Amino acid sequence: MTESNPNDPSLERRLGRLEEILTAIEADELDLSDALRLFEEGVGHVRAAEALLSEARLKVDEILGPDRVAPLDGEEADG
């Protein structure tokens, strides 16, 4: 397991910060420049979270290997 780096927050921390940003923007108490700054920060967290999820998916695919059989949506895997 990798150590936590405060400059590279975990997915959970990013999602928590996104919730904070959303709450602040929805509160309608920010001026436009502050709202835009928070929006920009939020977009950065979303992009970083997408990258983390993509990396995790690649790792899962690597672990499962090329011989795995994925069930179609709504179907159960044979096994």
Chimera marker file (.cmm) of the C-alpha trace (Angstrom):
<marker_set name="trace">
<marker id="1" x="0.000" y="0.000" z="0.000" r="1" g="1" b="0" radius="0.5"/>
<marker id="2" x="1.320" y="3.452" z="-0.818" r="1" g="1" b="0" radius="0.5"/>
<marker id="3" x="1.716" y="6.151" z="1.798" r="1" g="1" b="0" radius="0.5"/>
<marker id="4" x="-0.719" y="9.038" z="1.828" r="1" g="1" b="0" radius="0.5"/>
<marker id="5" x="0.682" y="12.234" z="0.340" r="1" g="1" b="0" radius="0.5"/>
<marker id="6" x="-1.161" y="15.452" z="1.291" r="1" g="1" b="0" radius="0.5"/>
<marker id="7" x="-0.298" y="16.896" z="-2.134" r="1" g="1" b="0" radius="0.5"/>
<marker id="8" x="-1.932" y="13.904" z="-3.842" r="1" g="1" b="0" radius="0.5"/>
<marker id="9" x="-5.176" y="13.212" z="-1.973" r="1" g="1" b="0" radius="0.5"/>
<marker id="10" x="-6.925" y="9.857" z="-2.059" r="1" g="1" b="0" radius="0.5"/>
<marker id="11" x="-10.142" y="9.321" z="-3.964" r="1" g="1" b="0" radius="0.5"/>
<marker id="12" x="-12.088" y="9.539" z="-0.715" r="1" g="1" b="0" radius="0.5"/>
<marker id="13" x="-10.506" y="12.874" z="0.207" r="1" g="1" b="0" radius="0.5"/>
<marker id="14" x="-11.187" y="14.246" z="-3.267" r="1" g="1" b="0" radius="0.5"/>
<marker id="15" x="-14.831" y="13.183" z="-3.074" r="1" g="1" b="0" radius="0.5"/>
<marker id="16" x="-15.128" y="14.757" z="0.370" r="1" g="1" b="0" radius="0.5"/>
<marker id="17" x="-13.678" y="18.023" z="-0.915" r="1" g="1" b="0" radius="0.5"/>
<marker id="18" x="-16.076" y="17.925" z="-3.883" r="1" g="1" b="0" radius="0.5"/>
<marker id="19" x="-18.981" y="17.644" z="-1.434" r="1" g="1" b="0" radius="0.5"/>
<marker id="20" x="-17.664" y="20.679" z="0.462" r="1" g="1" b="0" radius="0.5"/>
<marker id="21" x="-17.328" y="22.652" z="-2.761" r="1" g="1" b="0" radius="0.5"/>
<marker id="22" x="-20.830" y="21.718" z="-3.883" r="1" g="1" b="0" radius="0.5"/>
<marker id="23" x="-22.290" y="22.737" z="-0.527" r="1" g="1" b="0" radius="0.5"/>
<marker id="24" x="-20.505" y="26.096" z="-0.661" r="1" g="1" b="0" radius="0.5"/>
<marker id="25" x="-21.630" y="26.819" z="-4.224" r="1" g="1" b="0" radius="0.5"/>
<marker id="26" x="-25.216" y="25.759" z="-3.524" r="1" g="1" b="0" radius="0.5"/>
<marker id="27" x="-25.335" y="28.005" z="-0.444" r="1" g="1" b="0" radius="0.5"/>
<marker id="28" x="-25.457" y="30.962" z="-2.825" r="1" g="1" b="0" radius="0.5"/>
<marker id="29" x="-23.341" y="33.079" z="-0.467" r="1" g="1" b="0" radius="0.5"/>
<marker id="30" x="-20.276" y="33.386" z="-2.709" r="1" g="1" b="0" radius="0.5"/>
<marker id="31" x="-19.431" y="36.136" z="-5.102" r="1" g="1" b="0" radius="0.5"/>
<marker id="32" x="-18.796" y="35.125" z="-8.694" r="1" g="1" b="0" radius="0.5"/>
<marker id="33" x="-14.991" y="35.045" z="-8.452" r="1" g="1" b="0" radius="0.5"/>
<marker id="34" x="-15.052" y="32.756" z="-5.393" r="1" g="1" b="0" radius="0.5"/>
<marker id="35" x="-17.646" y="30.497" z="-7.012" r="1" g="1" b="0" radius="0.5"/>
<marker id="36" x="-15.522" y="30.234" z="-10.158" r="1" g="1" b="0" radius="0.5"/>
<marker id="37" x="-12.411" y="29.486" z="-8.105" r="1" g="1" b="0" radius="0.5"/>
<marker id="38" x="-14.227" y="26.679" z="-6.285" r="1" g="1" b="0" radius="0.5"/>
<marker id="39" x="-15.669" y="25.402" z="-9.551" r="1" g="1" b="0" radius="0.5"/>
<marker id="40" x="-12.190" y="25.265" z="-11.061" r="1" g="1" b="0" radius="0.5"/>
<marker id="41" x="-10.873" y="23.411" z="-8.004" r="1" g="1" b="0" radius="0.5"/>
<marker id="42" x="-13.779" y="20.984" z="-8.253" r="1" g="1" b="0" radius="0.5"/>
<marker id="43" x="-13.071" y="20.249" z="-11.913" r="1" g="1" b="0" radius="0.5"/>
<marker id="44" x="-9.479" y="19.464" z="-10.964" r="1" g="1" b="0" radius="0.5"/>
<marker id="45" x="-10.658" y="17.019" z="-8.298" r="1" g="1" b="0" radius="0.5"/>
<marker id="46" x="-13.068" y="15.345" z="-10.739" r="1" g="1" b="0" radius="0.5"/>
<marker id="47" x="-10.330" y="14.894" z="-13.342" r="1" g="1" b="0" radius="0.5"/>
<marker id="48" x="-7.901" y="13.517" z="-10.764" r="1" g="1" b="0" radius="0.5"/>
<marker id="49" x="-10.574" y="11.151" z="-9.410" r="1" g="1" b="0" radius="0.5"/>
<marker id="50" x="-11.284" y="9.908" z="-12.936" r="1" g="1" b="0" radius="0.5"/>
<marker id="51" x="-7.566" y="9.230" z="-13.385" r="1" g="1" b="0" radius="0.5"/>
<marker id="52" x="-7.411" y="7.311" z="-10.092" r="1" g="1" b="0" radius="0.5"/>
<marker id="53" x="-10.424" y="5.217" z="-11.083" r="1" g="1" b="0" radius="0.5"/>
<marker id="54" x="-8.981" y="4.541" z="-14.526" r="1" g="1" b="0" radius="0.5"/>
<marker id="55" x="-5.693" y="3.449" z="-12.959" r="1" g="1" b="0" radius="0.5"/>
<marker id="56" x="-7.553" y="1.147" z="-10.571" r="1" g="1" b="0" radius="0.5"/>
<marker id="57" x="-9.524" y="-0.388" z="-13.430" r="1" g="1" b="0" radius="0.5"/>
<marker id="58" x="-6.321" y="-1.057" z="-15.372" r="1" g="1" b="0" radius="0.5"/>
<marker id="59" x="-4.844" y="-2.734" z="-12.304" r="1" g="1" b="0" radius="0.5"/>
<marker id="60" x="-7.947" y="-4.923" z="-11.860" r="1" g="1" b="0" radius="0.5"/>
<marker id="61" x="-7.828" y="-5.872" z="-15.547" r="1" g="1" b="0" radius="0.5"/>
<marker id="62" x="-4.138" y="-6.744" z="-15.165" r="1" g="1" b="0" radius="0.5"/>
<marker id="63" x="-4.821" y="-8.905" z="-12.111" r="1" g="1" b="0" radius="0.5"/>
<marker id="64" x="-7.727" y="-10.735" z="-13.730" r="1" g="1" b="0" radius="0.5"/>
<marker id="65" x="-5.734" y="-11.343" z="-16.900" r="1" g="1" b="0" radius="0.5"/>
<marker id="66" x="-6.811" y="-11.833" z="-20.492" r="1" g="1" b="0" radius="0.5"/>
<marker id="67" x="-8.627" y="-15.150" z="-19.907" r="1" g="1" b="0" radius="0.5"/>
<marker id="68" x="-11.375" y="-13.751" z="-17.750" r="1" g="1" b="0" radius="0.5"/>
<marker id="69" x="-14.957" y="-13.845" z="-18.954" r="1" g="1" b="0" radius="0.5"/>
<marker id="70" x="-17.029" y="-10.862" z="-17.945" r="1" g="1" b="0" radius="0.5"/>
<marker id="71" x="-20.800" y="-11.388" z="-17.766" r="1" g="1" b="0" radius="0.5"/>
<marker id="72" x="-23.024" y="-9.198" z="-19.887" r="1" g="1" b="0" radius="0.5"/>
<marker id="73" x="-25.179" y="-6.713" z="-18.007" r="1" g="1" b="0" radius="0.5"/>
<marker id="74" x="-27.931" y="-8.540" z="-16.196" r="1" g="1" b="0" radius="0.5"/>
<marker id="75" x="-26.402" y="-12.011" z="-16.692" r="1" g="1" b="0" radius="0.5"/>
<marker id="76" x="-24.650" y="-14.125" z="-14.089" r="1" g="1" b="0" radius="0.5"/>
<marker id="77" x="-21.144" y="-15.424" z="-14.694" r="1" g="1" b="0" radius="0.5"/>
<marker id="78" x="-20.725" y="-19.141" z="-15.349" r="1" g="1" b="0" radius="0.5"/>
<marker id="79" x="-18.583" y="-20.818" z="-12.862" r="1" g="1" b="0" radius="0.5"/>
<link id1="1" id2="2" r="1" g="1" b="0" radius="0.2"/>
<link id1="2" id2="3" r="1" g="1" b="0" radius="0.2"/>
<link id1="3" id2="4" r="1" g="1" b="0" radius="0.2"/>
<link id1="4" id2="5" r="1" g="1" b="0" radius="0.2"/>
<link id1="5" id2="6" r="1" g="1" b="0" radius="0.2"/>
<link id1="6" id2="7" r="1" g="1" b="0" radius="0.2"/>
<link id1="7" id2="8" r="1" g="1" b="0" radius="0.2"/>
<link id1="8" id2="9" r="1" g="1" b="0" radius="0.2"/>
<link id1="9" id2="10" r="1" g="1" b="0" radius="0.2"/>
<link id1="10" id2="11" r="1" g="1" b="0" radius="0.2"/>
<link id1="11" id2="12" r="1" g="1" b="0" radius="0.2"/>
<link id1="12" id2="13" r="1" g="1" b="0" radius="0.2"/>
<link id1="13" id2="14" r="1" g="1" b="0" radius="0.2"/>
<link id1="14" id2="15" r="1" g="1" b="0" radius="0.2"/>
<link id1="15" id2="16" r="1" g="1" b="0" radius="0.2"/>
<link id1="16" id2="17" r="1" g="1" b="0" radius="0.2"/>
<link id1="17" id2="18" r="1" g="1" b="0" radius="0.2"/>
<link id1="18" id2="19" r="1" g="1" b="0" radius="0.2"/>
<link id1="19" id2="20" r="1" g="1" b="0" radius="0.2"/>
<link id1="20" id2="21" r="1" g="1" b="0" radius="0.2"/>
<link id1="21" id2="22" r="1" g="1" b="0" radius="0.2"/>
<link id1="22" id2="23" r="1" g="1" b="0" radius="0.2"/>
<link id1="23" id2="24" r="1" g="1" b="0" radius="0.2"/>
<link id1="24" id2="25" r="1" g="1" b="0" radius="0.2"/>
<link id1="25" id2="26" r="1" g="1" b="0" radius="0.2"/>
<link id1="26" id2="27" r="1" g="1" b="0" radius="0.2"/>
<link id1="27" id2="28" r="1" g="1" b="0" radius="0.2"/>
<link id1="28" id2="29" r="1" g="1" b="0" radius="0.2"/>
<link id1="29" id2="30" r="1" g="1" b="0" radius="0.2"/>
<link id1="30" id2="31" r="1" g="1" b="0" radius="0.2"/>
<link id1="31" id2="32" r="1" g="1" b="0" radius="0.2"/>
<link id1="32" id2="33" r="1" g="1" b="0" radius="0.2"/>
<link id1="33" id2="34" r="1" g="1" b="0" radius="0.2"/>
<link id1="34" id2="35" r="1" g="1" b="0" radius="0.2"/>
<link id1="35" id2="36" r="1" g="1" b="0" radius="0.2"/>
<link id1="36" id2="37" r="1" g="1" b="0" radius="0.2"/>
<link id1="37" id2="38" r="1" g="1" b="0" radius="0.2"/>
<link id1="38" id2="39" r="1" g="1" b="0" radius="0.2"/>
<link id1="39" id2="40" r="1" g="1" b="0" radius="0.2"/>
<link id1="40" id2="41" r="1" g="1" b="0" radius="0.2"/>
<link id1="41" id2="42" r="1" g="1" b="0" radius="0.2"/>
<link id1="42" id2="43" r="1" g="1" b="0" radius="0.2"/>
<link id1="43" id2="44" r="1" g="1" b="0" radius="0.2"/>
<link id1="44" id2="45" r="1" g="1" b="0" radius="0.2"/>
<link id1="45" id2="46" r="1" g="1" b="0" radius="0.2"/>
<link id1="46" id2="47" r="1" g="1" b="0" radius="0.2"/>
<link id1="47" id2="48" r="1" g="1" b="0" radius="0.2"/>
<link id1="48" id2="49" r="1" g="1" b="0" radius="0.2"/>
<link id1="49" id2="50" r="1" g="1" b="0" radius="0.2"/>
<link id1="50" id2="51" r="1" g="1" b="0" radius="0.2"/>
<link id1="51" id2="52" r="1" g="1" b="0" radius="0.2"/>
<link id1="52" id2="53" r="1" g="1" b="0" radius="0.2"/>
<link id1="53" id2="54" r="1" g="1" b="0" radius="0.2"/>
<link id1="54" id2="55" r="1" g="1" b="0" radius="0.2"/>
<link id1="55" id2="56" r="1" g="1" b="0" radius="0.2"/>
<link id1="56" id2="57" r="1" g="1" b="0" radius="0.2"/>
<link id1="57" id2="58" r="1" g="1" b="0" radius="0.2"/>
<link id1="58" id2="59" r="1" g="1" b="0" radius="0.2"/>
<link id1="59" id2="60" r="1" g="1" b="0" radius="0.2"/>
<link id1="60" id2="61" r="1" g="1" b="0" radius="0.2"/>
<link id1="61" id2="62" r="1" g="1" b="0" radius="0.2"/>
<link id1="62" id2="63" r="1" g="1" b="0" radius="0.2"/>
<link id1="63" id2="64" r="1" g="1" b="0" radius="0.2"/>
<link id1="64" id2="65" r="1" g="1" b="0" radius="0.2"/>
<link id1="65" id2="66" r="1" g="1" b="0" radius="0.2"/>
<link id1="66" id2="67" r="1" g="1" b="0" radius="0.2"/>
<link id1="67" id2="68" r="1" g="1" b="0" radius="0.2"/>
<link id1="68" id2="69" r="1" g="1" b="0" radius="0.2"/>
<link id1="69" id2="70" r="1" g="1" b="0" radius="0.2"/>
<link id1="70" id2="71" r="1" g="1" b="0" radius="0.2"/>
<link id1="71" id2="72" r="1" g="1" b="0" radius="0.2"/>
<link id1="72" id2="73" r="1" g="1" b="0" radius="0.2"/>
<link id1="73" id2="74" r="1" g="1" b="0" radius="0.2"/>
<link id1="74" id2="75" r="1" g="1" b="0" radius="0.2"/>
<link id1="75" id2="76" r="1" g="1" b="0" radius="0.2"/>
<link id1="76" id2="77" r="1" g="1" b="0" radius="0.2"/>
<link id1="77" id2="78" r="1" g="1" b="0" radius="0.2"/>
<link id1="78" id2="79" r="1" g="1" b="0" radius="0.2"/>
</marker_set>
